[in-house]
């Protein structure tokens, strides 16, 4: 990039011309999020317009190469684009496990044919993915998974089940860890891709304490998977899985930064009231919020540093574990404060005024943050061993 200021001016002008006013408003519910895929129904014309504009520009995946649906932007240009989108509070044009997790894995391990085929579909929002990792007996000890693919020559026949499969009931395809060699624990796993409409694939939603159900159980009964639909090498899927997990943890850690939210104190003035100085009329809660805001700013700075180091190959391999742990704890803490500051109104569960108990349900949902993508205990063990170099037990 020869002139960052000129690029920023170009991006700013494009956003002003192409981001609809409706796409600059805060996300209010799940329908405001564009997930794409065969089953997705746009909430309104503005949502569709914003996606199509960004797809045409390569801005759904700005740092991906142009031949794979991206804009081919440099890290610095990508950073400027994200800053300018944040400046006008532009919504993400497309949320996707394909963008956050599978895409980076394909860029590193996929064949050229796979990259051209799958990445372009992901970038255009034409295919929605879910992740088949955890099993009823294989969570933190993921490598003990038992879903098995029997070799049938030109295809595998897969039998088994997965659990906590986010949005499996809405996904088009799944990226899935399947054991193809029972004799080799680490070198017997293959990273497969297959259609969720394949005969033998069924899903069952898991009702959470929040009353919502983003997770599913997923079952495979004699599912045929062509031998062409695997990433990396047969039996070396654990290498792909570990790389992808790093990106998943980055995605989960993003909740800690709070998006566009600078301070949560202003949201509580109605419930708590203000003193003569215009401050929240609860000194203890006010101090807790101030401390939280400071930690969020520190976390954002840490995230910027980590991303810069990662893009230049200088980041510690376990940095994503650190980001995931801290981001998880910050997001849980944020919603504890939201509940404390909201008073009795935050406990309301069903009314239209509370948007169906959005605050309480979201607070309950955050309890899963410290489990999904690797438990907090596992993250701390990795940090202790690989970053702090502490001796094992």
N, C-alpha and C positions, 0 to 999 in steps of 0.2 A: 504494500500500500504506500504510494508515493506521498499522498497528502491526506492525513486523517481528518483534518478540518473540512476538506472538500467532500470526503466520503460521508461525514456526519451530516453536512448540509443536504447532500443528495438523499440520504436515508430519511432525514426529517421531513423533507418535502414530499417524498413518496408516502410516508406514513400519514401525513396530513391529507393527502389526496385519496388514499386507499383504505384507511381504517375507519369503518363506519362508527358514528357516535355511540351506537348500542354496544359496540365491542370495546368501548372505553369505560364501561360501567363495571362495578365490582361483580364478581361471580356470586350469584345468590343461591343456586342449587345445582344439582347434578346435571340438569338439562342445559345449563349454561355452558357446560364443558363439551367441546367438540372432540369426540373419540374416533370418528371415522369408522370405516368398515362397511361390510355388506348390509348390516342390520341397522346402521345408524340413521336416524331421522333428524334432520336439521330443525332446531327450535323455531328459527325465523330466517328470513331472507338475508339479514345482515350477517348471521353466523356463516351461511353458505358463501356469501360474497367475500368475507374476510379470508376464509380458507382458500378459495379459488385464487384470490389475489396473491396470497403468500405462496401458494403452490407454483404459480406462474413465475414468480420471482426467485423461487428456491429458498424461501425464508421459513418454511417449516423445519428445514434441517440446514441452516445457513452454512455450517462448516463442513458439510459433506461435499464431495466432488460433484461437479455439474452432471457428469455422466450417470450419477446415481440419484439424481433428483434434487441435489443441493444447489447452493449458490457459489460454492467454491471459495468462500470467504476465508481470509486469514484469521488467526485467533484474535488479533487486535480489531479487525473489522467486525467479527462476530460479537465481540464485547461492546463495540459502539452500537451495533444494531440493538442488542438487548438493553443497553442503557436508554436508547431513544424510545424503544417500546415501553419501557418502564416509566419514562418521563410523562407519556400521555396516558399511562395506565391501560395500555392495550392488553387485551386478553391473549392468552396463547392461542394461535390459530388452530393448533392440533395437539392434543395430548395422546401419547401412544407409548405402550411398552415396547413397540417396535423401534421408536426413536430413542427411548431412554436406555434400553437394555439390549435387544436383539441386534439393532443396527450396528452399534460399536463392535459386537462380537462378529458379525458378518464382515465388517470392514477389515477385521484382523485375520479371521480364520476362513472366511468364505471363498469359494471359487469365483472367478470372474463372472461366470454364468449366473451363479447365485446372487451376486451383488447386483448385476443388472436387472435380474428378474424381481427379486424381493425388495431391494432397497427403493427402487422407483415406486413400487406399490405402497410401501410404507410412507414415503415422502408425500405422496398424493392423497394419503388417507383412505386408500382403497381396501386395506386389509388391517384388521384389528387382531392383535395377538394376546395370548395369555401364556403364563409360565407354569410348566409342569415340573416342579422341583420336589417340594415336601411330600412326604407320604405319612400315613398314620403312625408308622414306626420309625420314620426317618425324618427328623426335623433338624435339630442342631447337628446331629450325626448324619448329615445328608448322604455321605458316601455309602451308607449302609442300605440304600434304596434297593427295593426288590422287584419293581416293575420290570418285566423281562421281555426281550424281543428275541423270538426264536427264528433262526436263519432258515429261510425257505428258498434260497437260491437268488432270485431277483428281487425278493422283498423279505421283510420281517413280519412276523405275526406277534403283536404286542398284547400282553395281558398284565393287568395290575390296576393300581389306583393312585391318585394324587389327592392331596388335601390342601386347603387354604389357597385354591387356585383362583386368584382375583379375577372377577368378571368372566369366568369361563363360560357362563351361560350367554354372554353377549359376544364372545370372541369368534373370529372366523378360523384362525389357525392357532396352533400351540407349538411352542418350542419346549422340548421335553427331554428329560434325562431318562434313559432306558438302559438297563443292564443287558449287555449282549454276551457277557462272559462271566459265569458264576464262579469261576476259579480264581479270578483276579479282581480284588476289591477296587483298586484305584484305576487300573488299566483295562477294566472290563465294562466301562460305561460309554454309551454313544449318545451324542447330542442330535436328536431327531427333530424334524419339522413335519407336521402333518395337519390336514384339514380337520376341523372339529365336526364337520358333517360326514366324516368317514363312518361307514357302518361299524357299529360296536362301541362308539364314543357316546357316553351319556354324562350328564351333570346333575347335581342336586345342590341347591343353595343351602348355605349354613347360616342360620339366623343368629345374629350377634346380640349382645346385651343391649346395644343401642336400638334394637328393633329393626335395623337395616341389614342388608345381606349382600355385601360386595364379594364375599368369598363363596367358594363352591367346593364340593367333593366332585372329583372327575374319575370316571371308571372306563377302563379299556377292556373290552371282551373280544378277543381275536381280531384286533384292528390290523389291517394290512398297510404297511408303510413301505413304499418303493425304496430300493437301495440307493436311489439318487438323492433322497431327502434326508441327508445328514450333513452336519457342519464339522469341519476339521477332519480327523481321522477316526475310523471305526475303532472303538475301544479307548479313544483318547478324549472322550467328551468331558472328562473332569477338568482338562486344561481350559476348554471353552467355558465351562460352568464357573470356574473360579474367576476368570476374566469378567464374565458377565455380572457376577455377584458384586464386583467392585463398582460397576455402574449402577446396579440396583441400589446399593447403599448410598451412593451419591444422590440418587433420586429421592430416597426416603429422607436423607439428611436435609434436603431442601426445605422441608417443613419448618425447620428451626429458624430459618431466616425470616419467615413470616410474609413472604411476597412483598407487596407494596406497603404493608403495614409498618409505620414508623414508630408509633407509640399506641399502646392499647388504653391509655388512661382516658382519652377523650370519649371513649365509648361508654364510660361508666358514670358520667356526670349526672345523667337522669336518675339512676338508681341511688347514687350516694349523695349527690348534692355537692355544692362548692362552698368554701369558706369566704370570708371577706376579701381575701387576696386572690380569689378566683381559682384556688387549688381544690383538688378533690378533698372533701371534708371527712377524710379518714386517713390520719397520718401513717398508720401502720401499712395499710394497703398501698398508699401513695409511695412509701419507701420501697415496698416490694416491687411495685411496677417500675420504679426508677432503676433499681438494681437489675431487673429483668431487661429493660431497654439497653443498659450498658452491656450486658452479656450478649444481647442480640447483635449490637454493633461490632463487638469483638469477634463474634462468630462469623459475621459477614466478611470482616477483614481477613480472618483465617481462611475462609472459603475462597476469596479472591486470590490469596497467596497460593493456596493449594492448586487451584485451577491453572494459574500461571506456571507453576512448577510442573504440573502434570503435562501441560501442552509442550513443554520443552524437555520432557523426559527426566526431570530432576526430582520428581515427587517420590517419597517413600512408598513402596507397594502397599503398606498397611495404612496409609493416610486416609483411605476411604472408610476404614473401620473407625478411626478417630472421628471423622466427620459424621458418620452415621450415629455413633453413640451420643455425641454432643448435640447434634440436631434433634435426635429423638427426645432427649431429656428436655431441651428447650421447648419443643412443641408441646409436650405434656404439661410443662410448667405454664406455658402460655394459656392453655385451656383451663388449668386450675385457677388462674387469675381471672379469666373470663367468667367462670362460674362464681368466684368469690365477689367480683365486682358487680355482677348482674343481680345479686340479691335473690329474693324469692322468685322474681320473674324468670331467672335463668333456669329454674327447676320445672317450669311449665312445659308440658309434654305434647299437647295436642292442638292448641289453638292456632288460628290463622295468624294472629299477631306474632306468635313465636316461631312462625314458619314451620309448624309441626314439631316444635321442640328442638330446633336446629342446634342451639347452643349445648343443650344437655346431651343430645345424641352424638354431636361431634366430640365433646369431651369424653364420652364413653368410648368412642371409636379410637381415640388416641392411645388408649391403653394397649392396643395391639402394636403400636409403633416400636415398642421395646422387645417385641417378639419377632415380627416379620423382618425378612432380610438378614436374619442372624440376631440372636438374642443379645441383650445388653451385656449379659455375663460373658458370652463368647467374645463379644467385641473387646471387653476389658481384658480378657485373657490374651487375645491377639496383640493388643496394645502393649501389655506388660512384657510379652515375650519378644515381639518383633521390633517395637519402637524403643521401649525402655530397657530392653535386653536384660530383664530380670530372670533369675533362675527359676526353673519349674519346681513344682511341689515334689 
